[in-house]
């Protein structure tokens, strides 16, 4: 009897130890596959945001959580196929800052952080005007899914399919793509005080463009963010966000006017 009790205690201790090890393993998944509801998505996003020290790199938690939560919703709806990679362009930041972020949300890693241009009619230093109209030369906000690559007048480029009706769903027709541009560099910033501008495309530094495109192509989520009241009011994806997050976004949008 004593031998049986001793064996039982040893088994219980072993089980508790194994549970502890696997529950708190350092390689845990941060992405939506590790969550089951909106509350857990929010907790997971905050944990990842802190781990990557994104605040120190200029990315607000509001921008990150909107992107992360929206990606989760789009994946659940079958609108994107890749829920591991999340690309965020934060147009609430000036063009002199590195405001493009490519994140592996499953491994918990920041893969790229670099400069990105906005449309020439969206503003100079800051992007303040946005449009879905052809020939507007303005950037479009919201959620996109990355499509295929091709070689065109800008060289190697990535097609972007806008997922939000009336906001960015003309992206393919407008030829809004991710491509390299010689005006996206620090020398241009030093000369002009702001980054070079595109015809509405999120243009990148030439040296790193191919690496970024090959990483995020074919089915991953791109979110272009700004504290813009019109976007928040019009976007069904934004309206589906948790109430507290949407309220904070609306307050920030009002304060930015």
N, C-alpha and C positions, 0 to 999 in steps of 0.2 A: 504493500500500500504506500509506504513512504517513497519507494522507488518510483511508483507511478506518479505521485504528486510532484516529485522533483522533476520528472520528465515533462510534466504538464507545464510547470512554471518556466522551464527552459524554453519550451516551445512558444509560450506567450511572450517571453522577453524577446525571442528571435523575431516574432511577428511584428511586435511594436517597433523594434529596431529597423526592420526592412521598410515598414510603412513610413517611418520618419525619414529615412534616406531618400525614398522615392518621392515623397511629398515635397521635399525641400531641395531637390536636386538643382544645381546651378544651371543646368541646361534646359530649364522648363520653357515651354512654348508661351510666347506673349500674344500670339495672334488670335483672331476670332475663332479658330478651331478649338481653342482652349476655353471658350466661354459658352454660356448657355442662355443668357438673357442680357438685357440692356444694362442692368446694374453691374454685372460681371464685365461687360465690355468696357464700361467706364472705369472700373477698378484696374482692369488690365491695361488700358490706355495710360492711366496715370503712372502706373508702375514702369511702363516702357519709357514714357516721357522723362521720368526722373533718371532712369538707368542711362539713357543716352545724353543726359545733360543738355537737352535741347533749348532750355531757357537761356543758357549761356551762349548759345549760337544764334539767338535772336528770334527763335520760333516760339510764338505764344502757345500756351496750353490750349486756349480756345481754338486756334487754327488747327492744332494737332488733333484735338478730340473730335472736332467736326469732321476732319478727314478720316480718322480712324473709325468713327461710328458710321459714317456714310459708306465707307468701304465694306464694312460688315453687312450693312443693309443691302448693298448692291450684290454682294456675293450670295447672300441668302436668296435674293430674287433672281439669281442666275444671270445678272447683267455683266458681271466680270467673272473670269475663269481662274485668275491667279490671286489668291488672298494672302500671299506671302510678301509681295512687294507693294509698297505704298509710296507714291511720289507726291510731294506737296510743293506748290509754288505759292509763296506768301507775298502777295502784292500790297499788303499793308506796310511792308518794309520798303525803304528807298532802294533804287536800283544799284546803289553803291555798296549794298550788303549782299552777301551770299545767301540768296533767298530761295534756292531750290534744294530740296532735301529728298533723297531716295533712301527709304528705310526698309530693311528686312524685318518685318514684324514678328516672324516666327523665331528667328535666331536672335532677335534683339540687337541689331547692328545698324549703324548709320553708314551706308555704302558710299554715298556722294553728298557733298554740300558745296554748291558752287553758284556762280552768277547766272542770272537769266534775264533776258530782255523782255520788255512789254511793248505793246503797239505804239507807234509814233503819235497817234491821236489820243492815246490814253493819258498822256502827260509827259513831263520831262523826268524829273527826279522821282516823282511819285506817280503811280498809276491811279487815277481818280475817275476816269470815264471808261465805261465798258459797253460793248455792243455785240449783237449777234448778226448784224447786217453785213452783207457783202460790200466790199470796198470801203468799209468804215475805217480801216487801219487801226482799229481798237482791239484790245484783248477781250476775251470772254471768260467770265468766271465759271465756277462750278465743277462738277464731276465729269470725267472723261474715262473711256476705256482705250487703252493703247491698241493700235491695229498693226498692220504689216509695215515693213520698211521698203524703201525704194530709193533710187538715185534720180535726182531732178536738178533744177537750176541751182539749188543750194547744196548739191552733193548728197551725201547719205542722209536720209531723213526718215521720220517716223510719223505715220498718219495717226490722227487723234479723232476719236468719235465722241462727240458731245452727247451726254445722256440726259440733259435737262431741256425739255421743250421750251422754246421761246428765250432761252438763256444762252445755250451753246450748241444747239442741235444743228446749226448751219456750219459747224466746223469743217466737215468734209467738203461741203460745197464751196466754202470760202478758201479752201486750201490751207487751213490752219494746221501746221505740222511742227514737230520738234526738229530743229536743224542747227547746224553750226553757222556762226557769223563772226567775221573778223572784227566787228565793232563791240563784241562782248569780251572785254579785257580791261585790266587795271590801268593800262596806259591811256585808254580812251577816257576813263574816269578822271585821271589826273589832269588831262587836257581840258575836258568839258565840264567836269563837276557832276556828271551823271553818266550812266551807261548808254551805249548806242541803243537805238530803238528799231523795232521790226515793223512789218505791215500787219501785225496782230499775232504773230507766232511767238511761242516761247523759245527764243533762240539762245544757244549755249556757246561757251568757249570752244573753239575748234579742237583743241588738244584732247578734250575729254568727252566730246559729243558721242563718238562711236561707242565708247565703253558704256555710257549711260543708256543710249538707245538699245544696244544689244542686251542690256540687263533688264529693261522694263518692257520691251516689245511684246506684242501678241497676248493681250488679255489682262494686263494689270491696271490698277486704278491710279489716275492722276486727278488731284484736286487743286484747283486754282482758287485761292482764298483772298478775300479782302473784307474790310469792315465796311460793307456797302448795304445800306438799308433796302434798296430796291431788290438786290439779290435775295436777301433774307425773307422779304415779303413774297417774292415770286416763286422761290424754289420749294417744290414739294418735298425734296430730300431734307432741306433745312428745317421745314416745318415738322418733319417726322423726328427731329432730334429731341432728346429729353428737355422738358420745360426749362429747367435751370440753365442748361447750356444755351438754349435759344434766347432766353431773357438776357443772359450776359452778353451774347453776341449783339443783340439789339441795342443794349446800353452802350457798348463800345462803338457801334455804328453811329449812334446819335452823337457821341462825344467827338467823333472824328470829323463831323461837319464843320 
